[in-house]
Amino acid sequence: MGITSVTSKGQVTIPQEFRQKLGIRQGTKIAFSVVGDHVELRLVSQRVDVPSTGFGLLKARRKAVPADFDAAILMKQGKRKAPR
């Protein structure tokens, strides 16, 4: 059993072990109901997981490289002698 205090604004902190076990994160919707002499907490919806890689979260300032781009062409161009 986890014990916590109520703040002056009526807020409580859900102990970390319970948040982890239930998958409660920022943005998770929770419903409260009174049952007899206690309060039940139920998960209404969970926030969608953020991808662990972060791929696609940032926008590039440069234009995208075409999918059919062949980097070997750059190597061939680099072997040419520089003009004098």
Backbone hydrogen bonds, N-H to C=O, Kabsch-Sander energy under -0.5 kcal/mol:
donor,donor_aa,acceptor,acceptor_aa,energy
7,T,11,Q,-2.8
10,G,7,T,-1.8
14,I,12,V,-0.6
18,F,15,P,-0.9
19,R,15,P,-2.1
20,Q,16,Q,-2.8
21,K,17,E,-1.9
22,L,18,F,-2.3
23,G,19,R,-1.1
24,I,19,R,-2.3
25,R,23,G,-0.5
28,T,25,R,-2.2
29,K,45,S,-2.3
31,A,42,R,-3.2
33,S,40,E,-2.0
35,V,33,S,-0.5
35,V,38,H,-3.0
36,G,34,V,-0.5
38,H,35,V,-1.9
40,E,33,S,-3.4
42,R,31,A,-2.8
44,V,29,K,-2.6
45,S,29,K,-1.1
57,L,54,G,-1.9
69,F,66,P,-1.7
71,A,69,F,-0.6
73,I,70,D,-1.3
74,L,71,A,-0.8
75,M,71,A,-1.1
76,K,72,A,-2.1
77,Q,73,I,-2.2
78,G,74,L,-1.8
79,K,75,M,-0.9
79,K,76,K,-0.6
80,R,77,Q,-0.8
